[in-house]
Amino acid sequence: MQRNSVSPSYAAAELQAREHRSSHDFGRAASSAQVASEIATNDGDLTAAWGMRLFQAENLLDAGDFEACAALAAELVDGAFGAPAEDARGKANILLAKARQGAGMLGQAADAARMAARLSSGAGDVENNVKARQALIAALAESGRLEEAWSESLMLADDISNEVDDQLVGKAYWVIGNVAFLCNKVAEGLEYHELAAETFSPARNLDIWAKFNKASAAMRLAAEVADADTLRCIERAELATDVIGGSDEDHILLKLNRGHWNFLAGDPQAAIAILTEISTVAEKTSPQILGEASLLLGRSHAAVGNDSEAQTHLLEAADHFEKAGAPQRAEQAREFLTAGP
């Protein structure tokens, strides 16, 4: 049953949720969205209730609470809060894919993203189809299925149309560039990230600007491109995150980038000091990120001759990557046990 008017209590809760999100207080935004959903349910407006549950999941994702987001998104997909239309189920599957990726459940993330792509395609929803395919490419790439990820990337690059908002086009170029870097196609990676950078600006969306520069720096560093442009990406991301705040995950990734930069710049001791901080907050991040931090720690210790510490961290890295469903990265970590820094 659909209400003809919005109750004052629902309007107040929804407004509070959106104000918290505008202030980047994603945890409170999620709590207020849940309250709004419960009010809408009691008022008999199941459409508004479902929409607020979806908004709650979006904020849980941005708060870095991947397990809670995945649980709620799975309930939305399964119809626990009412049977949604195809396009709505597609949106919930996109959130489910992103949350599972954040939690290190990479195979399941790819499955959810494929379902989202099918649903959005069937509903003729171009924007959400692009988002779903981005999520699929990211999950495939992070799990080491690079040939599949690159094939999907090339198809997405061909399909991006004028119907899609510039910011979304930028995000598509961003993820395609990521895959190019992972495939050792460094020139293509730099090209696609440059295309993405042209669509973003700190004035339009500082949060996206921060996230892009942080992620672009990470990809450049992974390709061992430690030039002035990479350092600018790191500094832009740090400055923007200082302004807007950012989740625990954001700050951990910034530390990971700084540590990686120090390692490539020939200062492994500084890298060790920064990367060790990540292990103290292991519960706040995913197995994949812990694997990357442990891998860099192992290489940094090896570079200064701490062979025992290096071995410990490289074995930890392999374990984290296995838990994340990234066996190729696990094998790379084991290779460093014998190859050295």
Residue frames as qw, qx, qy, qz and C-alpha x, y, z in Angstrom:
[[0.000, 0.887, 0.462, 0.000, 0.00, 0.00, 0.00],
 [0.449, 0.263, 0.016, 0.854, 1.35, 3.44, -0.94],
 [0.142, -0.648, -0.420, 0.619, 0.79, 6.57, 1.15],
 [0.324, 0.824, 0.340, 0.317, -0.51, 9.72, -0.48],
 [0.013, -0.921, 0.195, -0.337, 1.59, 11.95, 1.75],
 [0.598, 0.242, -0.586, 0.491, 4.81, 11.78, 3.73],
 [0.586, -0.734, -0.340, 0.056, 4.50, 11.72, 7.52],
 [0.044, -0.939, 0.256, -0.226, 6.44, 14.39, 9.42],
 [0.697, -0.556, 0.451, 0.042, 8.40, 11.77, 11.38],
 [0.852, 0.226, 0.350, 0.318, 9.48, 10.00, 8.20],
 [0.403, 0.854, 0.023, 0.327, 10.43, 13.27, 6.52],
 [0.314, -0.881, 0.333, -0.124, 12.53, 14.27, 9.54],
 [0.804, -0.322, 0.474, 0.160, 14.36, 10.92, 9.65],
 [0.761, 0.469, 0.284, 0.347, 15.06, 10.95, 5.91],
 [0.177, 0.941, -0.096, 0.273, 16.29, 14.54, 6.04],
 [0.526, -0.745, 0.410, -0.012, 18.58, 13.69, 8.95],
 [0.870, -0.008, 0.422, 0.257, 19.99, 10.70, 7.05],
 [0.612, 0.662, 0.180, 0.392, 20.75, 12.80, 3.99],
 [0.091, -0.953, 0.203, -0.204, 22.29, 15.61, 6.08],
 [0.716, -0.526, 0.443, 0.124, 24.59, 13.11, 7.81],
 [0.819, 0.260, 0.364, 0.359, 25.64, 11.77, 4.39],
 [0.337, 0.887, 0.036, 0.313, 26.33, 15.28, 3.13],
 [0.300, -0.864, 0.374, -0.155, 28.63, 15.71, 6.13],
 [0.577, 0.411, -0.703, 0.059, 30.34, 12.38, 5.31],
 [0.369, -0.294, 0.724, -0.503, 29.09, 10.93, 8.61],
 [0.537, 0.087, -0.697, -0.467, 28.14, 7.67, 6.96],
 [0.223, -0.115, -0.916, 0.312, 27.60, 5.66, 10.15],
 [0.200, 0.346, 0.498, -0.770, 24.96, 8.09, 11.45],
 [0.453, 0.262, -0.361, -0.772, 23.47, 8.37, 7.98],
 [0.406, -0.008, -0.894, -0.188, 22.97, 4.58, 7.96],
 [0.077, -0.264, -0.807, 0.522, 21.33, 4.65, 11.43],
 [0.305, 0.367, 0.189, -0.858, 18.96, 7.48, 10.45],
 [0.455, 0.186, -0.612, -0.619, 18.09, 5.70, 7.19],
 [0.268, -0.134, -0.951, 0.081, 17.16, 2.60, 9.18],
 [0.105, 0.371, 0.583, -0.715, 14.88, 4.68, 11.42],
 [0.387, 0.340, -0.191, -0.835, 13.26, 6.26, 8.36],
 [0.391, 0.071, -0.839, -0.371, 12.70, 2.81, 6.84],
 [0.136, -0.256, -0.896, 0.338, 11.03, 1.54, 10.00],
 [0.236, 0.405, 0.315, -0.825, 8.75, 4.59, 10.12],
 [0.424, 0.276, -0.475, -0.720, 7.81, 4.12, 6.46],
 [0.290, -0.061, -0.951, -0.093, 7.03, 0.44, 7.10],
 [0.004, 0.370, 0.742, -0.559, 4.75, 1.35, 10.00],
 [0.301, 0.454, 0.057, -0.837, 3.08, 3.98, 7.80],
 [0.739, 0.388, 0.537, -0.122, 2.45, 1.40, 5.09],
 [0.456, 0.830, -0.238, -0.217, 4.77, 2.91, 2.47],
 [0.904, -0.165, 0.331, 0.216, 6.79, -0.13, 1.47],
 [0.652, 0.642, 0.053, 0.399, 8.41, 1.62, -1.49],
 [0.041, -0.882, 0.278, -0.378, 9.89, 4.33, 0.73],
 [0.769, -0.534, 0.344, -0.073, 10.88, 1.71, 3.31],
 [0.913, 0.165, 0.212, 0.306, 12.79, -0.29, 0.71],
 [0.439, 0.783, -0.058, 0.437, 14.45, 2.83, -0.65],
 [0.310, -0.841, 0.328, -0.298, 15.67, 3.84, 2.79],
 [0.894, -0.290, 0.327, 0.100, 17.04, 0.33, 3.41],
 [0.774, 0.464, 0.105, 0.417, 18.99, 0.67, 0.16],
 [0.097, 0.875, -0.178, 0.440, 20.22, 4.09, 1.31],
 [0.685, -0.649, 0.313, -0.111, 21.23, 2.52, 4.62],
 [0.926, 0.021, 0.247, 0.284, 23.29, -0.10, 2.75],
 [0.520, 0.727, -0.021, 0.448, 24.98, 2.60, 0.64],
 [0.191, -0.863, 0.286, -0.370, 26.07, 4.40, 3.78],
 [0.858, -0.410, 0.309, 0.029, 27.27, 1.21, 5.48],
 [0.843, 0.352, 0.117, 0.389, 29.43, 0.60, 2.41],
 [0.293, 0.791, -0.127, 0.523, 30.90, 4.11, 2.52],
 [0.516, -0.760, 0.287, -0.272, 31.49, 3.75, 6.26],
 [0.275, 0.511, -0.811, 0.071, 33.61, 0.67, 5.52],
 [0.564, -0.131, 0.692, -0.431, 31.24, -1.68, 7.35],
 [0.363, 0.273, -0.722, -0.523, 31.38, -4.27, 4.58],
 [0.083, -0.121, -0.984, 0.104, 29.90, -7.21, 6.49],
 [0.231, 0.476, 0.575, -0.624, 26.84, -5.25, 7.63],
 [0.377, 0.488, -0.257, -0.744, 26.37, -3.81, 4.14],
 [0.261, 0.169, -0.886, -0.344, 26.65, -7.25, 2.52],
 [0.048, 0.265, 0.914, -0.303, 24.13, -8.74, 4.98],
 [0.311, 0.554, 0.348, -0.690, 21.60, -5.97, 4.37],
 [0.346, 0.456, -0.482, -0.663, 22.13, -5.95, 0.59],
 [0.124, 0.027, -0.979, -0.157, 21.62, -9.73, 0.50],
 [0.181, 0.434, 0.757, -0.454, 18.32, -9.29, 2.36],
 [0.347, 0.577, -0.012, -0.740, 17.24, -6.65, -0.15],
 [0.267, 0.321, -0.764, -0.493, 18.15, -8.92, -3.06],
 [0.095, -0.116, -0.988, 0.036, 16.25, -11.85, -1.50],
 [0.341, -0.479, -0.486, -0.647, 13.10, -9.78, -0.95],
 [0.369, -0.301, -0.720, 0.505, 13.18, -9.61, 2.86],
 [0.028, 0.411, 0.293, -0.863, 11.75, -6.07, 2.72],
 [0.581, 0.622, 0.256, -0.458, 9.36, -6.69, -0.14],
 [0.727, 0.230, 0.511, 0.397, 9.80, -7.79, -3.74],
 [0.029, -0.686, 0.152, 0.711, 11.63, -5.02, -5.63],
 [0.699, 0.688, 0.010, -0.195, 11.52, -4.29, -9.35],
 [0.899, 0.229, 0.022, 0.372, 14.35, -5.52, -11.56],
 [0.343, 0.723, -0.184, 0.571, 16.18, -2.19, -11.56],
 [0.480, -0.740, 0.271, -0.386, 16.00, -1.99, -7.76],
 [0.955, -0.222, 0.175, 0.087, 17.32, -5.54, -7.39],
 [0.724, 0.504, -0.076, 0.466, 20.13, -4.56, -9.73],
 [0.027, -0.808, 0.270, -0.523, 21.09, -1.66, -7.47],
 [0.753, -0.554, 0.281, -0.217, 21.06, -3.93, -4.41],
 [0.963, 0.087, 0.090, 0.240, 23.27, -6.47, -6.22],
 [0.449, 0.705, -0.210, 0.508, 25.78, -3.71, -7.06],
 [0.354, -0.739, 0.364, -0.443, 26.04, -2.86, -3.35],
 [0.940, -0.255, 0.217, -0.066, 26.30, -6.55, -2.50],
 [0.839, 0.402, -0.075, 0.359, 29.16, -6.95, -5.00],
 [0.197, 0.751, -0.303, 0.552, 31.05, -3.95, -3.64],
 [0.602, -0.627, 0.327, -0.371, 30.55, -5.01, -0.02],
 [0.984, -0.077, 0.143, 0.072, 31.70, -8.57, -0.72],
 [0.661, 0.559, -0.187, 0.464, 34.75, -7.22, -2.53],
 [0.116, -0.766, 0.341, -0.533, 35.54, -4.99, 0.45],
 [0.779, -0.451, 0.340, -0.271, 35.17, -7.99, 2.76],
 [0.108, -0.519, 0.827, 0.185, 37.55, -10.03, 0.60],
 [0.646, 0.225, 0.716, -0.141, 34.84, -12.34, -0.79],
 [0.073, 0.477, -0.445, -0.755, 35.98, -11.82, -4.36],
 [0.008, 0.111, 0.920, 0.375, 34.34, -14.77, -6.11],
 [0.030, 0.632, 0.746, -0.207, 30.94, -13.98, -4.56],
 [0.025, 0.651, 0.024, -0.758, 31.46, -10.31, -5.41],
 [0.049, 0.223, -0.676, -0.700, 31.86, -11.19, -9.09],
 [0.001, -0.371, -0.920, -0.129, 28.71, -13.35, -8.97],
 [0.028, 0.719, 0.508, -0.474, 26.64, -10.48, -7.51],
 [0.026, 0.566, -0.249, -0.785, 28.05, -8.03, -10.05],
 [0.002, 0.016, 0.841, 0.540, 27.19, -10.36, -12.96],
 [0.005, 0.576, 0.813, -0.081, 23.63, -10.62, -11.68],
 [0.001, -0.720, -0.208, 0.663, 23.43, -6.83, -11.33],
 [0.004, -0.352, 0.538, 0.766, 24.66, -6.40, -14.92],
 [0.006, -0.267, -0.902, -0.339, 22.01, -8.84, -16.20],
 [0.024, -0.679, -0.667, 0.304, 19.21, -7.17, -14.24],
 [0.005, -0.682, -0.010, 0.732, 20.13, -3.63, -15.26],
 [0.023, -0.166, 0.703, 0.692, 20.51, -4.67, -18.88],
 [0.014, -0.429, -0.890, -0.157, 17.06, -6.27, -18.82],
 [0.050, -0.773, -0.491, 0.399, 15.58, -3.13, -17.28],
 [0.436, 0.717, 0.226, 0.495, 17.28, -0.90, -19.86],
 [0.389, -0.913, -0.004, 0.118, 19.08, 0.96, -17.06],
 [0.664, 0.609, -0.220, 0.375, 22.26, 2.22, -18.76],
 [0.097, -0.779, 0.417, -0.458, 23.70, 3.98, -15.70],
 [0.726, -0.443, 0.459, -0.257, 23.36, 1.04, -13.34],
 [0.958, 0.270, 0.030, 0.095, 24.54, -1.35, -16.02],
 [0.439, 0.702, -0.370, 0.422, 27.80, 0.62, -16.20],
 [0.389, -0.646, 0.483, -0.444, 28.07, 0.57, -12.39],
 [0.940, -0.146, 0.264, -0.161, 27.46, -3.18, -12.29],
 [0.863, 0.430, -0.107, 0.241, 30.09, -3.86, -14.94],
 [0.102, 0.762, -0.455, 0.449, 32.58, -1.67, -13.07],
 [0.653, -0.486, 0.463, -0.351, 31.96, -3.76, -9.95],
 [0.983, 0.136, 0.126, -0.006, 32.39, -6.98, -11.95],
 [0.623, 0.643, -0.283, 0.344, 35.66, -5.80, -13.51],
 [0.166, -0.726, 0.491, -0.452, 37.02, -4.73, -10.11],
 [0.822, -0.318, 0.401, -0.251, 36.16, -8.08, -8.49],
 [0.939, 0.323, 0.011, 0.117, 37.63, -10.10, -11.37],
 [0.424, 0.731, -0.358, 0.397, 40.82, -8.03, -11.37],
 [0.347, -0.672, 0.500, -0.421, 41.34, -8.17, -7.63],
 [0.897, -0.178, 0.373, -0.156, 40.91, -11.96, -7.62],
 [0.351, -0.468, 0.695, 0.418, 43.60, -12.26, -10.32],
 [0.598, 0.433, 0.661, 0.132, 41.28, -13.16, -13.21],
 [0.102, -0.584, 0.170, 0.787, 42.98, -10.53, -15.33],
 [0.092, 0.048, 0.749, 0.655, 42.17, -11.84, -18.82],
 [0.049, -0.642, -0.761, -0.080, 38.46, -11.85, -18.01],
 [0.171, -0.761, -0.275, 0.562, 38.74, -8.42, -16.39],
 [0.139, -0.393, 0.390, 0.821, 40.55, -6.92, -19.40],
 [0.048, 0.289, 0.816, 0.498, 38.05, -8.44, -21.85],
 [0.113, -0.760, -0.625, 0.137, 35.17, -6.94, -19.83],
 [0.228, -0.644, -0.026, 0.730, 37.05, -3.63, -19.67],
 [0.131, -0.110, 0.574, 0.801, 37.43, -3.36, -23.43],
 [0.052, -0.530, -0.784, -0.319, 33.72, -4.08, -23.91],
 [0.201, -0.785, -0.440, 0.386, 32.82, -1.44, -21.35],
 [0.228, -0.458, 0.215, 0.832, 35.10, 1.12, -22.99],
 [0.051, 0.150, 0.706, 0.691, 33.30, 0.50, -26.30],
 [0.174, -0.596, -0.765, -0.170, 29.84, 0.74, -24.73],
 [0.191, -0.517, -0.354, 0.756, 30.18, 3.96, -22.72],
 [0.209, 0.607, 0.561, 0.523, 27.72, 6.39, -24.26],
 [0.017, 0.342, -0.044, 0.938, 26.56, 9.98, -24.02],
 [0.593, -0.554, -0.422, -0.403, 23.60, 8.75, -21.95],
 [0.752, -0.382, -0.396, 0.364, 25.93, 8.33, -18.97],
 [0.243, -0.970, 0.012, 0.016, 26.91, 11.14, -16.60],
 [0.419, 0.750, -0.440, 0.263, 30.50, 12.43, -16.91],
 [0.383, -0.597, 0.615, -0.343, 31.34, 11.35, -13.37],
 [0.899, -0.022, 0.406, -0.164, 30.21, 7.80, -14.13],
 [0.771, 0.606, -0.151, 0.123, 32.20, 7.76, -17.36],
 [0.066, 0.769, -0.550, 0.319, 35.20, 8.87, -15.29],
 [0.658, -0.382, 0.585, -0.280, 34.67, 6.01, -12.86],
 [0.941, 0.289, 0.168, -0.046, 34.49, 3.57, -15.78],
 [0.547, 0.718, -0.348, 0.254, 37.79, 4.85, -17.20],
 [0.320, -0.685, 0.556, -0.346, 39.19, 4.63, -13.67],
 [0.830, -0.187, 0.501, -0.161, 38.44, 0.93, -13.26],
 [0.859, 0.505, 0.011, 0.089, 39.58, 0.15, -16.83],
 [0.244, 0.803, -0.459, 0.291, 42.87, 1.90, -16.08],
 [0.590, -0.523, 0.556, -0.264, 43.23, -0.17, -12.92],
 [0.939, 0.112, 0.324, -0.025, 42.93, -3.38, -14.91],
 [0.641, 0.718, -0.194, 0.190, 45.41, -2.15, -17.50],
 [0.109, -0.761, 0.571, -0.289, 47.96, -1.53, -14.74],
 [0.750, -0.291, 0.556, -0.209, 47.36, -4.99, -13.28],
 [0.903, 0.362, 0.224, 0.061, 47.89, -6.50, -16.76],
 [0.570, -0.380, 0.300, 0.663, 51.24, -4.67, -17.01],
 [0.362, 0.630, 0.429, 0.537, 49.77, -2.45, -19.72],
 [0.348, -0.493, -0.284, 0.745, 51.24, 0.61, -18.02],
 [0.060, -0.008, 0.315, 0.947, 50.84, 3.00, -20.96],
 [0.319, -0.457, -0.655, -0.511, 47.14, 2.09, -21.28],
 [0.456, -0.569, -0.594, 0.340, 46.72, 2.40, -17.52],
 [0.246, -0.344, -0.085, 0.902, 48.15, 5.91, -17.51],
 [0.083, -0.164, -0.503, -0.845, 46.02, 6.83, -20.54],
 [0.391, -0.546, -0.684, -0.283, 42.73, 5.66, -19.00],
 [0.431, -0.573, -0.456, 0.528, 43.51, 7.27, -15.65],
 [0.154, -0.154, 0.120, 0.969, 44.26, 10.53, -17.45],
 [0.248, -0.357, -0.604, -0.668, 40.87, 10.27, -19.17],
 [0.466, -0.598, -0.643, 0.107, 39.27, 9.67, -15.78],
 [0.378, -0.378, -0.254, 0.806, 41.11, 12.61, -14.19],
 [0.021, 0.131, 0.326, 0.936, 39.68, 14.93, -16.84],
 [0.397, -0.517, -0.595, -0.470, 36.14, 14.18, -15.63],
 [0.579, -0.591, -0.485, 0.282, 36.79, 14.74, -11.91],
 [0.182, 0.603, -0.171, 0.758, 37.38, 17.98, -10.02],
 [0.290, -0.172, -0.700, 0.630, 37.71, 18.78, -6.31],
 [0.243, 0.022, 0.107, -0.964, 35.15, 21.58, -6.71],
 [0.636, -0.084, -0.453, -0.619, 32.46, 19.23, -8.00],
 [0.910, -0.341, -0.155, -0.177, 33.00, 16.27, -5.70],
 [0.057, -0.754, 0.612, -0.230, 35.91, 16.32, -3.25],
 [0.776, -0.248, 0.545, -0.199, 35.16, 12.79, -2.03],
 [0.894, 0.411, 0.169, 0.058, 35.49, 11.28, -5.52],
 [0.347, 0.846, -0.350, 0.205, 38.58, 13.42, -6.15],
 [0.390, -0.634, 0.629, -0.225, 40.20, 12.00, -2.99],
 [0.861, -0.025, 0.496, -0.109, 39.28, 8.40, -3.77],
 [0.787, 0.613, -0.002, 0.072, 40.46, 8.62, -7.39],
 [0.209, 0.821, -0.482, 0.223, 43.83, 10.12, -6.53],
 [0.573, -0.469, 0.635, -0.222, 44.33, 7.54, -3.76],
 [0.891, 0.170, 0.417, -0.056, 43.45, 4.66, -6.09],
 [0.645, 0.745, -0.138, 0.097, 45.45, 6.02, -9.03],
 [0.089, -0.773, 0.601, -0.184, 48.50, 6.36, -6.79],
 [0.739, -0.248, 0.608, -0.152, 48.07, 2.74, -5.67],
 [0.870, 0.437, 0.228, 0.017, 47.93, 1.50, -9.26],
 [0.391, 0.845, -0.329, 0.157, 50.95, 3.56, -10.28],
 [0.332, -0.657, 0.646, -0.199, 52.91, 2.27, -7.31],
 [0.867, -0.011, 0.489, -0.100, 51.94, -1.33, -8.06],
 [0.784, 0.590, 0.079, 0.179, 53.39, -0.78, -11.54],
 [0.673, -0.359, 0.035, 0.645, 56.47, 0.76, -9.86],
 [0.270, 0.664, 0.216, 0.663, 55.75, 4.14, -11.45],
 [0.480, -0.672, -0.330, 0.457, 57.16, 6.28, -8.63],
 [0.378, 0.356, 0.176, 0.837, 57.37, 9.61, -10.44],
 [0.011, 0.021, 0.246, -0.969, 56.32, 13.17, -9.61],
 [0.513, -0.205, -0.380, -0.742, 52.76, 12.56, -10.89],
 [0.654, -0.283, -0.700, 0.036, 52.38, 9.62, -8.51],
 [0.332, -0.174, -0.513, 0.772, 53.56, 11.72, -5.57],
 [0.233, -0.091, -0.054, -0.967, 51.06, 14.43, -6.55],
 [0.623, -0.287, -0.588, -0.429, 48.27, 11.82, -6.51],
 [0.568, -0.270, -0.666, 0.402, 49.31, 10.75, -2.99],
 [0.162, -0.108, -0.308, 0.931, 49.47, 14.33, -1.72],
 [0.378, -0.188, -0.292, -0.858, 46.12, 15.28, -3.30],
 [0.653, -0.329, -0.655, -0.193, 44.44, 12.27, -1.73],
 [0.479, -0.244, -0.582, 0.610, 45.93, 12.99, 1.70],
 [0.010, 0.013, 0.119, -0.993, 44.94, 16.66, 1.58],
 [0.493, -0.229, -0.414, -0.730, 41.39, 15.99, 0.37],
 [0.650, -0.324, -0.687, 0.028, 40.87, 13.25, 2.98],
 [0.303, -0.144, -0.475, 0.813, 42.07, 15.62, 5.70],
 [0.237, -0.076, -0.066, -0.966, 39.33, 18.03, 4.60],
 [0.661, -0.171, -0.388, -0.619, 36.43, 15.58, 4.28],
 [0.695, -0.386, 0.494, -0.353, 37.43, 13.08, 6.96],
 [0.561, 0.357, -0.717, -0.209, 37.17, 9.64, 5.42],
 [0.924, -0.289, -0.099, -0.229, 36.56, 6.12, 6.71],
 [0.659, -0.554, 0.495, 0.115, 39.04, 3.90, 8.54],
 [0.827, 0.256, 0.416, 0.276, 39.58, 2.10, 5.25],
 [0.391, 0.892, 0.015, 0.226, 40.45, 5.39, 3.50],
 [0.247, -0.878, 0.401, -0.084, 43.13, 6.21, 6.09],
 [0.798, -0.252, 0.526, 0.152, 44.55, 2.68, 5.93],
 [0.747, 0.517, 0.304, 0.289, 44.87, 2.91, 2.14],
 [0.148, 0.958, -0.168, 0.179, 46.59, 6.28, 2.43],
 [0.525, -0.668, 0.526, 0.033, 49.14, 4.69, 4.79],
 [0.852, 0.111, 0.473, 0.196, 49.58, 1.81, 2.36],
 [0.556, 0.785, 0.096, 0.254, 50.33, 4.25, -0.47],
 [0.112, -0.924, 0.342, -0.132, 52.81, 6.23, 1.64],
 [0.718, -0.425, 0.545, 0.078, 54.55, 3.07, 2.75],
 [0.817, 0.369, 0.374, 0.240, 54.75, 1.81, -0.84],
 [0.330, 0.918, -0.072, 0.206, 56.12, 5.17, -2.00],
 [0.360, -0.808, 0.464, -0.042, 58.82, 5.11, 0.69],
 [0.830, -0.126, 0.519, 0.158, 59.80, 1.57, -0.29],
 [0.709, 0.571, 0.280, 0.303, 60.12, 2.43, -3.99],
 [0.121, 0.957, -0.144, 0.219, 61.92, 5.68, -3.13],
 [0.645, 0.346, -0.535, 0.421, 64.63, 3.67, -1.36],
 [0.180, -0.444, 0.510, -0.714, 63.60, 4.30, 2.26],
 [0.604, -0.199, -0.754, -0.164, 62.51, 0.86, 3.54],
 [0.256, -0.160, -0.686, 0.662, 62.84, 1.89, 7.20],
 [0.293, 0.105, 0.123, -0.942, 60.25, 4.64, 6.74],
 [0.597, -0.039, -0.581, -0.552, 58.06, 2.13, 4.88],
 [0.473, -0.152, -0.836, 0.234, 58.29, -0.32, 7.80],
 [0.022, -0.138, -0.508, 0.850, 57.29, 2.37, 10.31],
 [0.463, 0.102, -0.087, -0.876, 54.17, 3.31, 8.34],
 [0.634, 0.016, -0.661, -0.400, 53.10, -0.18, 7.24],
 [0.287, -0.059, -0.862, 0.414, 53.44, -1.62, 10.75],
 [0.282, 0.080, 0.348, -0.890, 50.67, 0.76, 11.83],
 [0.623, 0.039, -0.426, -0.655, 48.25, -1.06, 9.49],
 [0.528, -0.038, -0.847, 0.056, 48.69, -4.38, 11.29],
 [0.038, -0.084, -0.666, 0.741, 47.52, -2.76, 14.55],
 [0.498, 0.277, 0.235, -0.787, 44.10, -2.05, 13.01],
 [0.005, 0.090, -0.919, -0.384, 43.74, -5.31, 11.08],
 [0.188, 0.451, 0.841, -0.231, 40.08, -5.70, 12.12],
 [0.239, 0.704, 0.196, -0.639, 39.20, -2.50, 10.24],
 [0.334, 0.584, -0.477, -0.566, 40.20, -3.64, 6.77],
 [0.928, 0.233, -0.044, -0.289, 39.93, -6.51, 4.29],
 [0.857, -0.228, 0.381, 0.262, 42.19, -9.56, 3.85],
 [0.678, 0.597, 0.175, 0.392, 43.22, -8.20, 0.43],
 [0.055, 0.919, -0.177, 0.347, 44.56, -4.92, 1.87],
 [0.675, -0.632, 0.380, -0.019, 46.24, -6.76, 4.76],
 [0.898, 0.137, 0.289, 0.302, 47.89, -8.96, 2.15],
 [0.473, 0.768, 0.001, 0.432, 49.25, -5.94, 0.28],
 [0.275, -0.881, 0.281, -0.265, 50.54, -4.37, 3.51],
 [0.827, -0.403, 0.385, 0.074, 52.17, -7.61, 4.66],
 [0.828, 0.398, 0.182, 0.350, 53.77, -8.12, 1.25],
 [0.261, 0.850, -0.137, 0.437, 55.31, -4.65, 1.33],
 [0.546, -0.749, 0.333, -0.172, 56.41, -5.14, 4.94],
 [0.928, -0.107, 0.298, 0.197, 58.12, -8.38, 3.98],
 [0.675, 0.574, 0.077, 0.457, 59.92, -6.76, 1.07],
 [0.047, -0.904, 0.189, -0.380, 60.93, -3.76, 3.21],
 [0.722, -0.593, 0.354, -0.034, 62.36, -5.97, 5.96],
 [0.903, 0.157, 0.237, 0.323, 64.22, -8.00, 3.35],
 [0.435, 0.799, -0.022, 0.415, 65.70, -4.78, 1.95],
 [0.190, -0.829, 0.383, -0.361, 67.25, -3.90, 5.34],
 [0.373, 0.368, -0.831, 0.186, 68.43, -7.46, 6.01],
 [0.496, -0.177, 0.608, -0.594, 65.75, -8.53, 8.52],
 [0.340, 0.125, -0.841, -0.401, 65.35, -11.94, 6.91],
 [0.064, -0.247, -0.924, 0.286, 63.31, -13.54, 9.70],
 [0.254, 0.492, 0.363, -0.750, 60.83, -10.64, 9.82],
 [0.342, 0.356, -0.486, -0.721, 60.64, -10.66, 6.02],
 [0.226, -0.029, -0.955, -0.189, 59.75, -14.34, 5.95],
 [0.066, 0.380, 0.772, -0.505, 57.06, -13.91, 8.62],
 [0.308, 0.526, 0.141, -0.780, 55.33, -11.06, 6.79],
 [0.328, 0.296, -0.659, -0.609, 55.55, -12.69, 3.36],
 [0.141, -0.167, -0.976, 0.010, 53.92, -15.85, 4.72],
 [0.154, 0.492, 0.566, -0.643, 51.24, -13.68, 6.35],
 [0.308, 0.434, -0.262, -0.805, 50.70, -11.96, 2.99],
 [0.267, 0.069, -0.880, -0.388, 50.18, -15.30, 1.23],
 [0.043, -0.340, -0.887, 0.309, 47.67, -16.32, 3.91],
 [0.219, 0.520, 0.279, -0.777, 45.71, -13.05, 3.63],
 [0.326, 0.344, -0.507, -0.720, 45.57, -13.33, -0.17],
 [0.182, -0.095, -0.968, -0.143, 44.33, -16.93, 0.03],
 [0.062, 0.462, 0.723, -0.510, 41.56, -15.84, 2.41],
 [0.259, 0.543, 0.012, -0.798, 40.62, -13.05, -0.02],
 [0.766, 0.443, 0.465, -0.039, 40.32, -15.50, -2.92],
 [0.368, 0.877, -0.281, -0.127, 43.37, -14.10, -4.73],
 [0.931, -0.196, 0.233, 0.203, 45.59, -17.17, -5.23],
 [0.673, 0.575, -0.008, 0.466, 47.79, -15.51, -7.87],
 [0.071, -0.847, 0.265, -0.455, 48.75, -12.76, -5.42],
 [0.808, -0.515, 0.272, -0.089, 49.40, -15.42, -2.77],
 [0.918, 0.165, 0.131, 0.336, 51.78, -17.17, -5.13],
 [0.370, 0.768, -0.126, 0.507, 53.57, -13.89, -5.85],
 [0.446, -0.790, 0.289, -0.305, 54.06, -13.38, -2.11],
 [0.919, -0.263, 0.273, 0.107, 55.60, -16.85, -1.82],
 [0.755, 0.520, 0.014, 0.399, 57.91, -16.11, -4.74],
 [0.035, 0.869, -0.256, 0.422, 59.40, -13.19, -2.81],
 [0.804, -0.551, 0.221, -0.034, 60.41, -15.64, -0.07],
 [0.846, -0.062, 0.313, 0.426, 63.14, -16.87, -2.38],
 [0.511, 0.673, 0.208, 0.493, 63.52, -13.92, -4.76],
 [0.426, -0.238, -0.225, 0.843, 64.36, -11.28, -2.14],
 [0.090, 0.670, 0.297, -0.674, 63.31, -7.60, -2.16]]
